[in-house]
Amino acid sequence: MYDRCTLVRPVSAVRVVVVGVGPLGKLVLEACATRDDLRAVGAVDVAPGLAGSIVHGVDVVDRLDRLPEADVAIHTATSRRAAASETIRALLARGMSVVSSSEELHGEEALDAEARAKGLRVVATGVNPGLVMDRLPVLLMSACVRVDAVRVTRVVDLSKRRQALQKKMGAGLPETDLGARNDLGHVGLRESIATLLSAMGHTGEALEHTLDPILMNGVGAGMDEKLVARVGGRDVAMLHLRMDMHAQSVDSIEIDGDPPIRCTFAGGIQGDRATVGLLLSAAREVGRSQP
């Protein structure tokens, strides 16, 4: 009888830098410190007091050109496409692939083409968009012979999320101020519904968007948002996102078709922690593979 043994070769850690050391960026740096497959070597942020500091053992600089060399940049600085694209192009010019949590980057073909031309990658990921309202429903739809309609509902206990998101959802604002703001609500529902419609083979859809404040004693407690896509006068996709300081979190996916599918995540998928996990998983895969 012979004993068999397998030689396990250690894999070097992927070197990452973090662009944007806000609440999410700090969570990314904290998580990197606990993993063997990723090593944070630098971070950048222009906020006063951050440059020159050390966050979870990593030096924070105030300019991209002061970042050390790395395999992948994890970008958490903004939700908007225009601002994110400018930063990401600068990172590509330095030879870094980029993994970003920017919601509006999903489906961005121009940056993808630029990265591929340089032998690099740009990957947009996150919980919403990136998982609950698009990737998970698309995965479930693949088990259907026919899909007639899909509905995704995400209810979030806003009291357990970061303060920046609470403000974005109008929490704490007087009712009289809510109507005057045009910067409230979630970014990314259009990107998610575009993913669903593409998987269903629909194009040229009519979209109906509603955004209603949630009030408690005359003060904002969150937002109730819906985006519905209609084809031929029929609702084929509906995304319902309710972020509420007094809600109980739950995620659900309903698919009408053959067979019909109903899926519920009791307690919901925690957005901040899961986004960090998705960013780190994507950074690991991008850093270890070819474009």
Residue pairs with C-beta under 8 A, 6 or more apart in sequence:
11 37
11 288
13 35
13 36
13 37
13 38
13 39
14 37
14 38
14 39
14 71
14 72
14 283
14 284
14 286
14 287
14 288
15 39
15 41
15 69
15 70
15 71
15 72
15 287
16 32
16 38
16 39
16 40
16 41
16 70
16 71
16 72
16 73
16 74
16 283
16 287
17 40
17 41
17 42
17 43
17 44
17 67
17 68
17 70
17 72
17 73
17 74
17 96
18 25
18 28
18 29
18 32
18 40
18 42
18 43
18 44
18 58
18 73
18 74
18 76
19 25
19 43
19 44
19 45
19 64
19 73
19 74
19 75
19 76
19 77
19 87
19 91
20 44
20 45
20 75
20 76
20 77
20 78
21 29
21 43
21 44
21 45
21 47
21 50
21 55
21 60
22 45
22 47
22 76
22 77
22 164
23 162
23 163
23 164
23 272
24 76
24 101
24 162
24 272
24 275
24 276
25 43
25 45
25 74
25 76
25 77
26 55
26 56
27 272
27 273
27 276
28 40
28 74
28 76
28 276
28 279
28 280
29 40
29 43
29 55
29 56
29 57
29 58
30 56
31 276
31 277
31 280
32 38
32 39
32 40
32 56
32 280
33 40
33 56
33 57
35 280
37 284
38 280
38 283
38 284
38 287
40 56
40 57
40 58
41 58
41 68
41 69
41 70
42 58
42 59
42 61
42 67
42 68
42 70
43 55
43 58
43 59
43 60
43 61
43 67
44 60
44 61
44 62
44 63
44 64
44 66
44 67
45 51
45 60
45 62
45 77
46 62
50 60
50 62
51 60
51 61
51 62
52 60
52 61
52 62
53 60
54 60
61 67
64 87
64 90
64 91
64 94
65 94
67 73
67 94
69 94
69 95
70 96
71 96
71 97
71 286
71 287
72 96
72 97
72 98
72 99
72 283
72 286
72 287
73 91
73 96
73 97
73 98
73 99
74 98
74 99
74 100
74 279
74 280
74 283
75 84
75 87
75 88
75 91
75 98
75 99
75 100
75 101
75 102
76 100
76 101
76 279
77 83
77 84
77 87
77 102
78 84
78 87
78 102
79 102
79 103
79 104
79 187
79 188
80 102
80 104
80 187
81 102
81 104
81 105
81 108
84 100
84 102
84 104
84 105
85 105
85 108
85 110
85 111
88 98
88 100
88 105
88 111
88 122
89 111
89 114
91 98
92 98
92 114
92 115
92 118
92 120
92 122
95 118
95 120
96 120
97 115
97 120
97 121
97 122
97 123
97 286
97 287
97 291
98 115
98 120
98 121
98 122
98 123
99 123
99 125
99 279
99 282
99 283
99 286
100 122
100 123
100 124
100 125
101 124
101 125
101 126
101 275
101 279
102 124
103 124
103 126
103 128
103 129
103 186
103 187
103 188
103 191
104 187
104 188
104 191
105 111
105 122
105 124
106 124
106 129
106 130
106 134
106 188
106 191
106 192
106 195
107 191
107 194
107 195
108 122
108 124
111 122
112 122
114 122
115 121
115 122
115 291
116 291
119 291
120 291
121 286
121 291
123 282
123 286
124 130
125 131
125 275
125 278
125 279
125 282
126 188
126 275
126 278
126 279
127 269
127 271
127 274
127 275
127 278
128 154
128 186
128 188
128 192
128 241
128 271
129 188
129 189
129 191
129 192
129 195
130 275
130 278
131 269
131 274
131 278
132 152
132 154
132 251
132 265
132 269
133 152
133 154
133 189
133 192
133 193
133 196
133 239
133 241
134 191
134 192
134 193
134 195
134 196
135 195
136 253
136 263
137 150
137 152
137 196
137 199
137 253
137 255
138 195
138 196
138 199
140 253
140 255
140 261
140 263
141 147
141 150
141 199
141 200
141 255
141 257
141 261
143 259
143 261
144 255
144 257
144 258
144 259
144 261
145 257
145 258
145 259
146 257
146 258
147 200
147 255
147 256
147 257
148 236
148 256
148 257
149 234
149 235
149 236
149 237
149 238
149 255
149 256
149 257
150 196
150 200
150 236
150 237
150 238
150 253
150 254
150 255
150 256
151 237
151 238
151 239
151 240
151 253
151 254
151 255
152 192
152 196
152 238
152 239
152 240
152 251
152 252
152 253
152 254
153 240
153 241
153 242
153 250
153 251
153 252
153 254
154 239
154 240
154 241
154 242
154 251
154 268
155 242
155 244
155 247
155 248
155 249
155 250
155 251
155 268
156 241
156 242
156 243
156 244
156 247
156 249
156 268
156 271
157 244
157 245
157 247
157 248
157 249
157 268
158 165
158 166
158 169
158 171
158 221
158 222
158 243
158 244
158 245
158 247
159 166
159 245
159 246
160 249
160 270
161 243
161 271
161 272
162 272
165 243
165 271
166 172
166 245
168 183
168 184
168 185
168 186
169 184
169 185
169 186
169 220
169 222
169 223
169 243
170 178
170 181
170 184
170 213
170 220
170 222
170 223
171 220
171 221
171 222
171 245
172 219
172 220
173 181
173 219
173 220
174 218
174 219
174 220
175 213
175 215
175 218
175 219
175 220
177 220
178 184
178 213
178 220
184 211
184 213
184 223
185 211
185 223
185 225
186 223
186 225
186 241
186 243
189 209
189 225
189 227
189 239
189 241
190 207
190 227
192 239
193 207
193 227
193 229
193 237
193 239
196 229
196 237
196 239
197 203
197 205
197 229
197 236
197 237
200 236
200 237
202 229
202 231
202 236
202 237
205 229
205 230
205 231
205 236
205 237
206 229
206 230
206 231
207 227
207 228
207 229
207 230
208 226
208 227
208 228
208 230
209 225
209 226
209 227
209 228
210 225
210 226
211 223
211 224
211 225
212 223
212 224
212 225
213 220
213 222
213 223
213 224
214 220
214 221
214 222
214 223
214 224
214 242
214 244
214 245
215 221
216 245
216 246
221 244
221 245
221 246
222 242
222 243
222 244
222 245
222 247
223 241
223 242
223 243
224 240
224 241
224 242
224 244
225 240
225 241
225 242
226 238
226 239
226 240
226 241
227 238
227 239
228 235
228 237
228 238
228 239
229 235
229 236
229 237
229 238
230 236
249 267
249 268
249 270
250 264
250 265
250 266
250 267
250 268
251 264
251 265
251 268
251 269
252 262
252 263
252 264
252 265
253 261
253 262
253 263
253 264
254 260
254 261
254 262
254 263
255 261
255 262
